[in-house]
Amino acid sequence: MTAPNDEGAQGATRALEQAGKDKDAIVIGVGGYLAKDEFKKEYSCFKATAYIDPVLDGTIAANAAMDWIEFGKVPYEEYKKEGQEFGVYPFSATMIDRNNYREVMGEAAD
């Protein structure tokens, strides 16, 4: 099962546990901020997530929002495809699991 964020992946993990199906499941999310707690457990079917660095990508998103508010610059317009009102910035992400999350996340892993 995949989810577009760690909240959805963690919710799926709890549901699979309650249904007794977690031992035969693999859950993958996006974010890293909740997955890290699953990786610390002896077992979790929440196996991996695409870690989005909150400082790097948060700064990019915040600057884009401020440019929109202050200067009317449409966020990520340079990434806009024909027929779209807005573009989507290609935020960074690094796949992490219980084997590499501490190395990739650094202090954020705690």
N, C-alpha and C positions, 0 to 999 in steps of 0.2 A: 504494500500500500504506500502511496506517496501522498504528500499533502503540500500545499503551497506555503506552509509556515510551520514552525515548531509546535504551535498550539494545536493545530489540527493533527499533527503526527503524534503528539503526546496524548491527545484525546483518543485517537485510534488505538494507541498502545494500551490505554486503560480499558477500552472496550474489548479489545482482543483478550486481555488478561481476564476480565470478568466473564467472558464467554469460554474461557479455557482453551483458546486457540492461539495464544501467543507463542507457544513453542514451535508452531509450524508457520510462523509469519515473519515477514521482514517489513519494517516501517522506515521510511526515509522522509525527512522534512527539509525545511529551508530556514536558516537563521542561525542556529547554534546555541542560542541563549537558554533553551530548555533541554536540548539534546545532551548538553554536558552533564546534566544531573542523571540522565539515563545511562550515560557511559560509565558513571561511577558505581553503578549497581553491579552486583554479581551477574545478573542476567536481565536483559531487556530486549524485546523484539525491535525496539527503536535502534536501528543499527548504524545509521549515517545521516548526515545533513549537509547541506551546502552552507558553510559558514560565511556570513556576510559581516565584514568588519564594521562595527558601528561607528568607529571614529572616521575611517576613510570614507565609507559610503554615506554615513550620516552627515559628514561635512559637505560632501558633494550635493546631497539632497537639500540640506539647509541653505546652502549658497544659492541653489537654483530657485528655491522658494523665495528667498529674500530679493533676488534679482527680478522675480515676477512681481512681487509686491512693490518694490522701490522703483523699478525701471520699466515694468510692463513687458519684460522679456519672457516669452513663452518658454517654459522649461523644456529642455532637450529638443528644441525645435529642429536642430540639425540632424536628429535621429528620426524625424517624422517621415512616415511613408505616405505615399499618395493616398488621399482620401481620409487620412487620420487628422484629428484635431491636435493631438499631442504626440511627441516622440517618446520613446522609452530609452532611458539611459542604460547602457550595458554595465550594470554594477558588477563589481568583482565578487567572486565566491570561490571558496576552496572546499572541496569535499573532505569532511572529517568523520572519523569514527573513534572508537575507544582507543585505538592504537596511536593516533596522531593528534587528538584534539588539544592536549596540553601544549604541545609544541607549536601548533598553529595559532591557538587562541592566546597563549601566554597567560598573563595575569587574569584575563577575562574567563579563563577556565575554572577559576576558584570562586 
